[in-house]
Amino acid sequence: MAKLYIVSTPIGNLEDITLRALRILKEVDLIAAEDTRHTKKLLNHYNIKTPLTSYFEHNELTKGEFIISKIKEGRDAALVSDAGTPGISDPGYRLIKMAIENNIDVSPIPGASAIIASLSASGLPTDSFAFYGFLPAKQGEVERLLLKIKSEKRTAVFYESPRRLLKTLEAVLKICGDIDIVIAREITKVYEEFLRGKVSEVLGKIKGREVKGEIAIILSNFLKEKIEGKTIEDDIRYYLKELGLPLKETAQIIAKEWGIPKREVYKIGLKIKEEG
């Protein structure tokens, strides 16, 4: 039976495509692209004439069925995203799941990935990390997510838009403290830039300047950067009074962050609430 190939494409620099990826894109019968206009630029650059069809979030069900039907007819298909590896923070995984459910072989053609490229040059620990995709649109949801990942023992990576970068960094400073952070911007492109340092330092570097392009934010291990002299009581007061979180949620977060029983945190929290 024909296959579905998951083909990684450049995240900016068109030279960052593998020889195998070029061969597969030439040999398959159909290429499913997130944005056919964007992918056409890559194909034209390498003189690839393979037919294109669109596959994106709003047509994934009907177009997915169409692509699967073509593969069942014996035609190989390749899935590409606008940039990087398909299925990572895009709807591609649904087509992959559909192919697997139809007993179709899925073959990855590895290559560029913005997550790995940014992390590899960040200078922060890479032995264990968590990827959170794009941050939520609402500021309150961003803060809640930061509270969740604050207790992570791993380096955290997520994407953000230039217009929200300043507010997001201010939220990181507020929730997580002045930890080590890296902003990776326009990776592999002409204006590639890494901004490294404490959150306050990076904030100082971007305030008053226009920031453009694709952005990845890498945050250091929160638990390794506790403020000297900071107590559990300090954290509880901050979550309850400054952030307005309920005691139950506060207890869950702090118990995980400090590595102590939740009931113990809850008991301390009750006492603090009684004291006002």
C-alpha positions as CSV (number, residue, x, y, z in Angstrom):
1,M,0.0,0.0,0.0
2,A,1.0,3.6,-0.6
3,K,2.4,5.7,2.3
4,L,1.9,9.0,4.0
5,Y,5.2,10.8,4.4
6,I,5.6,13.4,7.2
7,V,8.1,15.8,5.6
8,S,10.0,18.5,7.6
9,T,10.6,21.7,5.7
10,P,12.8,24.7,6.5
11,I,11.8,27.1,9.3
12,G,13.2,30.1,7.4
13,N,16.4,29.3,5.4
14,L,15.5,27.3,2.3
15,E,18.8,25.5,2.5
16,D,17.7,23.7,5.6
17,I,16.0,20.9,3.8
18,T,17.4,17.4,3.5
19,L,18.2,15.6,0.3
20,R,15.8,12.9,1.2
21,A,13.0,15.4,1.8
22,L,13.5,16.8,-1.7
23,R,13.5,13.4,-3.3
24,I,10.3,12.4,-1.5
25,L,8.5,15.6,-2.4
26,K,9.4,14.9,-6.1
27,E,8.4,11.3,-6.0
28,V,5.0,11.4,-4.2
29,D,1.8,11.8,-6.1
30,L,0.3,14.5,-3.8
31,I,1.6,17.0,-1.3
32,A,-0.8,18.2,1.5
33,A,0.2,21.6,2.6
34,E,-1.0,23.9,5.4
35,D,-0.8,26.9,3.0
36,T,-0.3,26.0,-0.6
37,R,0.9,29.5,-1.6
38,H,3.7,29.3,1.0
39,T,4.7,25.7,0.1
40,K,4.7,26.7,-3.6
41,K,7.6,29.0,-3.0
42,L,9.7,26.1,-1.6
43,L,8.7,23.8,-4.5
44,N,9.4,26.4,-7.1
45,H,12.8,27.1,-5.6
46,Y,13.7,23.4,-6.0
47,N,11.8,23.0,-9.3
48,I,9.3,20.4,-7.8
49,K,6.1,20.0,-9.9
50,T,4.2,17.6,-7.6
51,P,0.4,18.5,-7.3
52,L,-0.6,20.4,-4.1
53,T,-3.7,20.3,-2.0
54,S,-4.5,22.3,1.1
55,Y,-4.8,20.8,4.5
56,F,-5.4,23.1,7.5
57,E,-7.4,23.4,10.7
58,H,-10.7,24.4,9.1
59,N,-10.8,21.7,6.3
60,E,-9.0,18.9,8.1
61,L,-12.0,16.5,8.3
62,T,-13.1,16.7,4.6
63,K,-9.7,17.1,3.2
64,G,-8.3,14.4,5.4
65,E,-10.8,11.9,4.0
66,F,-9.8,13.0,0.5
67,I,-6.1,12.5,1.2
68,I,-6.7,9.1,2.8
69,S,-8.8,8.0,-0.1
70,K,-6.0,8.9,-2.6
71,I,-3.5,6.9,-0.5
72,K,-5.9,3.9,-0.5
73,E,-6.0,4.1,-4.3
74,G,-2.2,3.5,-4.2
75,R,-0.9,7.1,-4.4
76,D,1.8,8.2,-2.0
77,A,1.2,11.5,-0.2
78,A,3.4,13.9,1.7
79,L,2.3,16.1,4.5
80,V,4.1,19.4,5.0
81,S,3.4,22.4,7.3
82,D,4.3,26.1,6.6
83,A,7.6,25.5,8.4
84,G,9.3,22.8,10.4
85,T,8.0,19.4,11.3
86,P,4.3,18.6,10.6
87,G,2.1,17.5,13.5
88,I,4.0,19.7,16.0
89,S,1.6,22.4,17.2
90,D,-0.5,22.2,14.0
91,P,-3.4,20.1,12.8
92,G,-1.2,17.6,11.0
93,Y,-1.4,15.1,13.8
94,R,-5.1,14.5,13.0
95,L,-4.3,13.4,9.5
96,I,-1.5,11.2,10.9
97,K,-4.0,9.6,13.3
98,M,-6.5,9.1,10.5
99,A,-3.9,7.3,8.4
100,I,-2.9,5.0,11.3
101,E,-6.6,4.2,11.9
102,N,-6.8,3.2,8.2
103,N,-3.7,0.9,8.5
104,I,-1.7,3.2,6.3
105,D,2.1,3.3,6.8
106,V,3.3,6.7,8.1
107,S,6.9,7.5,7.5
108,P,8.7,10.5,9.0
109,I,11.3,12.5,6.9
110,P,13.1,14.3,9.7
111,G,14.5,17.8,9.4
112,A,14.1,21.3,10.8
113,S,12.1,22.0,14.0
114,A,11.9,25.5,15.6
115,I,11.6,24.0,19.1
116,I,14.8,21.9,18.8
117,A,16.7,24.6,16.9
118,S,15.9,27.3,19.6
119,L,16.6,25.0,22.5
120,S,19.9,23.7,21.1
121,A,21.4,27.2,21.0
122,S,19.7,28.5,24.2
123,G,22.4,27.6,26.6
124,L,19.8,26.3,29.1
125,P,19.5,22.6,30.2
126,T,18.3,20.3,27.4
127,D,18.4,16.9,29.1
128,S,14.7,17.3,29.9
129,F,12.2,19.9,28.6
130,A,8.5,20.5,28.2
131,F,6.9,22.1,25.1
132,Y,3.7,24.1,25.5
133,G,3.0,25.2,21.9
134,F,1.5,28.7,21.5
135,L,0.4,30.5,24.7
136,P,-3.3,31.2,25.3
137,A,-4.8,34.4,23.9
138,K,-6.1,35.7,27.2
139,Q,-3.7,37.2,29.7
140,G,-5.4,35.5,32.6
141,E,-5.0,32.1,30.9
142,V,-1.4,32.9,30.3
143,E,-0.8,33.5,34.0
144,R,-2.6,30.3,35.0
145,L,-0.5,28.3,32.6
146,L,2.7,29.9,34.0
147,L,1.5,28.9,37.5
148,K,1.1,25.4,36.2
149,I,4.6,25.2,34.6
150,K,6.3,27.1,37.4
151,S,6.5,23.8,39.4
152,E,8.2,22.1,36.4
153,K,11.6,20.4,37.0
154,R,12.3,20.8,33.3
155,T,13.2,23.6,30.9
156,A,10.0,25.0,29.4
157,V,9.6,26.1,25.7
158,F,6.7,27.8,24.1
159,Y,5.9,30.1,21.1
160,E,4.7,33.7,21.3
161,S,3.7,36.5,18.9
162,P,5.8,39.7,18.8
163,R,2.9,41.9,19.7
164,R,2.3,40.0,23.0
165,L,5.9,39.4,23.9
166,L,6.3,42.3,26.3
167,K,3.1,41.4,28.3
168,T,4.1,37.8,28.4
169,L,7.6,38.6,29.8
170,E,6.0,40.8,32.4
171,A,3.7,37.9,33.4
172,V,6.7,35.6,33.6
173,L,8.5,38.0,35.9
174,K,5.4,38.4,38.0
175,I,4.6,34.7,38.3
176,C,8.0,33.0,38.1
177,G,10.4,35.6,39.3
178,D,13.6,36.9,37.8
179,I,14.7,33.5,36.3
180,D,17.0,32.8,33.4
181,I,15.2,33.1,30.0
182,V,16.1,33.0,26.3
183,I,14.2,34.7,23.5
184,A,14.9,33.0,20.1
185,R,13.7,35.2,17.2
186,E,13.7,34.6,13.4
187,I,15.8,31.4,13.8
188,T,17.8,30.5,10.6
189,K,16.7,33.7,8.9
190,V,18.6,36.9,8.1
191,Y,17.8,38.7,11.3
192,E,18.2,35.7,13.6
193,E,18.6,36.8,17.2
194,F,19.0,35.3,20.7
195,L,18.3,37.4,23.8
196,R,19.6,35.8,26.9
197,G,19.6,36.7,30.6
198,K,17.3,37.2,33.6
199,V,13.7,38.1,32.7
200,S,14.3,41.7,33.9
201,E,17.4,42.1,31.7
202,V,15.6,40.8,28.6
203,L,12.7,43.1,29.3
204,G,15.1,46.0,29.3
205,K,16.5,44.9,26.0
206,I,13.1,44.8,24.2
207,K,11.3,47.8,25.8
208,G,11.1,50.7,23.3
209,R,12.1,48.6,20.3
210,E,10.0,46.9,17.6
211,V,10.2,43.2,17.7
212,K,9.2,41.2,14.6
213,G,9.2,37.6,13.4
214,E,8.6,34.1,14.8
215,I,9.5,33.8,18.5
216,A,10.3,31.0,20.9
217,I,10.7,31.5,24.6
218,I,12.8,29.2,26.7
219,L,12.5,29.3,30.5
220,S,15.0,27.8,32.9
221,N,14.1,25.2,35.5
222,F,12.0,27.1,38.0
223,L,12.8,24.9,41.0
224,K,16.5,25.5,40.7
225,E,16.1,29.3,41.0
226,K,14.2,29.8,44.2
227,I,14.7,33.1,45.8
228,E,17.1,32.9,48.8
229,G,15.2,33.1,52.0
230,K,11.7,32.8,50.4
231,T,9.3,30.7,52.5
232,I,6.2,28.6,51.8
233,E,4.2,31.3,53.6
234,D,5.4,33.9,51.2
235,D,4.3,31.8,48.2
236,I,0.9,31.2,49.8
237,R,0.3,34.8,50.5
238,Y,1.3,35.7,47.0
239,Y,-1.0,33.2,45.3
240,L,-3.9,34.0,47.6
241,K,-3.7,37.8,47.8
242,E,-1.8,39.0,44.7
243,L,-3.1,36.5,42.2
244,G,-6.5,35.8,43.8
245,L,-6.3,32.0,43.5
246,P,-8.5,29.8,45.7
247,L,-6.8,28.0,48.5
248,K,-7.3,24.5,47.0
249,E,-5.5,25.4,43.8
250,T,-2.8,27.3,45.7
251,A,-2.2,24.2,47.8
252,Q,-1.8,22.0,44.7
253,I,0.7,24.3,43.0
254,I,2.8,24.9,46.1
255,A,2.8,21.3,47.2
256,K,4.2,20.2,43.8
257,E,6.7,23.1,43.7
258,W,8.1,22.5,47.2
259,G,7.7,18.8,47.3
260,I,5.6,18.6,50.4
261,P,2.1,17.1,51.2
262,K,-0.8,19.2,49.9
263,R,-2.7,18.9,53.2
264,E,0.3,20.6,54.9
265,V,0.2,23.5,52.5
266,Y,-3.6,23.7,52.9
267,K,-3.3,23.8,56.7
268,I,-0.8,26.7,56.5
269,G,-3.0,28.5,54.0
270,L,-6.1,28.2,56.3
271,K,-4.0,29.8,59.1
272,I,-2.9,32.7,56.8
273,K,-6.5,33.3,55.7
274,E,-7.7,33.4,59.3
275,E,-5.0,36.0,60.1
276,G,-6.2,38.1,57.2
